[in-house]
Structures are given as C-alpha cells and as structure tokens.
Amino acid sequence: MNHYYLCIRVNREYMLLPTDLIVYFESHNHAMYIFVNENGTLTKYVTRMTFDEIGDFENEMMCRTHRTYMVNLDYVDSIRRYNLELRNGFGILPIGQGRYMEVKKIFHSYKK
C-alpha cells in the first residue's frame, strides 16, 4: 500500500499528514481547516492554504462537495439530499446544490 502525505504549516512548524487519515477539508475566512482521524478522534488543524493550492490532492479518494468542503470518500457513510453523513459519528457535511448529482455519482462509483 502506498502512503501519501500532505505537508502543511501550522504555527510556524511543518507537519506531514497521512492523506488516508484526512477526513475532510473546510475553507473559511482565508483559513483551511483540516480534520484528521487520530485514533477515532476528529482533530482539527488550521493552516493558510486554499483549495487551489491543494487542487492536485483532489483525486479518486477526495471529492469537492461544496465550495468550502472537500471530503475523503473513505469516511462517507451515506448521502442524502444536499448532505452527506460521515462514518464514526464525525458529522454531517453539506453538498452544494449544483454539485449534488456529481457527488452522488462519484460516491456510488467509488463504493463499488
């Protein structure tokens, strides 16, 4: 199994986050919140990145669900109209109305 990492800067220090542990990204007020599964607990890291800067990171396991969210499909339990539910009780995230059909298609293709 290949392991990939995302290098982020947090409080003047650089960290490597294993991509398979990243549950989702949330962009808000020029900050990127990265939520990581650390032993069953959702941990939040804050950095100054944009989705454009992590655009190459969006691949077959990551899906942009909203203008402010990108989610790791491995952590998606189900999709309901304009929302997706994360596994392990990690929460419910919105799906943009314009992205709903595409996200639903990507999710169902990914889970096959």
N, C-alpha and C positions, 0 to 999 in steps of 0.2 A: 504494500500500500504506500502510495506517495503521500508525503506530508508537505503541505504548503503553509506559508506564514505570511501574515500582513505586518509590515513594520509601521508602527505608529509612534508619535511623540506625545508623551503625557508628562506634564510638569517638568519640562526640560530634560527628560530622560526618554530614551528609545526603548520600545518593547517589541517583541515578536509574538504575535497572537496566532496560534494554530487556526487555520481557516475552518476546520471542521468543528471547532468549538464556538465559532461566532454564530449566535442565534439570529441577530438582526442588527441593522444599522438604522439610526434615526437622525435626520438632519434638522437642526432647529437653531435659529438665530446665529448663523455663521459657525456653528459648532457641530461636530459629528459625534453622536453618542453611539458607542459600540457595545452591544450587550453580549456577554460571553457566558457560556455554560461552564462554571467552575465547580465540579463535583456536585452537580444538581442544584446549584445556586446561581441565580442570574446576577452577574457582576457587570457594572456599568463603567466604561472608560470614556473619557471626554478628550477629544483632540480637535485640532483645527484642520480638517480635511473637507473636501467636497466630494460629491458623487462623481464629478468629472475626474478627480484625482484617483478614485478607486474604480473607475469605469472598467478597466481591464479585469478587475476582480469579479465583475458580474459575468457569471458563466453558467454552466448547466446546473449547478447546485444553488446558485443565488439568483433571486428574481426581484426586480424592481416592482413593487406592488402599489406604490403611491409616490407622489413627487417627493415625499420626505422619508420614505421607508424602502429598505431592501432587506429581504429575508432569506435565510438559509432554508431551502425546501426540506432538508432532512428534519427540521424541527416543526414543520407544519403538520398538524393533526387533521384538520378539515377546513373546507372553505364554505362559507355561507354568503349570501348576497352582500357584497361590499365589505366583508370581514373575513379574516382567517384566524383560526384558533391554533395556538402553539401547543406543542406537547409539554408534558411535565408541569402544567399549570403556569407556564411562562407568560400567559396573557393572550389578549385578542388585539390584532392589528387591523387597521383599515386597508381596504383596497379601493383605489381611485375608481370612480365610475367609468372613466374612459379606458381603464386597464383591466377591468373585471374579466371580460371574456378571454383576453390573452393570458392573464394569470391563471384562470381556471384551466385553460388548455395546457399550459406549461406544467401545472401541478399534476394533472391527470396523466400526462405523458411521462413525467418524472417518476411517478409512483408505480408505473407498470413494470 
